[in-house]
């Protein structure tokens, strides 16, 4: 029983690292622009399909191809923000919700036209390999995905804390009006923040492709997890999203190991509802 618990804990941390990076983009967009993007999970799907195409056409390993996927997704996020998100930033929240849900539906529909509804995957040399430490077994695809997530999280922290652009982004998130008074262009910061969040979510899609199938509606499977993570960590808190991702990853893994299949996702729902009821601002209030 102890070995099972430790194995589930380690697996949960590996999965949680990916959950964190998937959710950071949602937290970043809300923190800087005060918009909840219901299409964020579908950006994960787009990143997975881009990585799949790069693997199928160029033979580029999904993990090694993550920087290229990030660049493509950054451009995609910038275009989406400029022409779709920006016009409705000052509109009522219901308009923002309808728009992002519409973007989600369009992305799913386009992917079905281009790739069909089939489940697709890649085959890498390390797909079935693992590292064993005593009773603990760590799958290499999961380990690589966690390592990539850790690198991205560290890079985001350095960007936000150590660069002028990152400081401007944090200033805009704290008080957009005050930031504008000291010479910061909020519209430029909004575009960069949305693009960075999109790139991170797309990169997470590339990182999980070696162990996950990609299909048009896979984003729906991660949508609840993303919103639970950012709600638990605190909407708008990037650090909270990282902590929340690790917590949800461990809970999800422990549920898979210790509970019947029908109850596994129930723990995530309980945490989501409980957070809304008793800690609506999350663990790390922004």
Secondary structure, DSSP 8 states (H G I E B T S, - for coil): -HHHHHHHHHHHHHHHHHHHHHHHHHHHHHHHH----TTHHHHHHHHHHHHHHHHHHH---TTTTHHHHHHHHHHHHHHHIIIIIGGGTTS-HHHHHHHHHHHHHHHHHHHHHHH-S--B----TTTT-EEEETTEEEEHHHHHHHHHHHHHHHHHHHHHHHSHHHHHHHHHHH-HHHHHHTT--HHHHHHHHHHHHHHHHHHHHHHHGGGS-B-TTHHHHHHHHHHHHHHHH-TT-HHHHHHHHHHHHHHHHHHHHHS-GGGHHHHHHHHHHHHHHH-TT-SS--
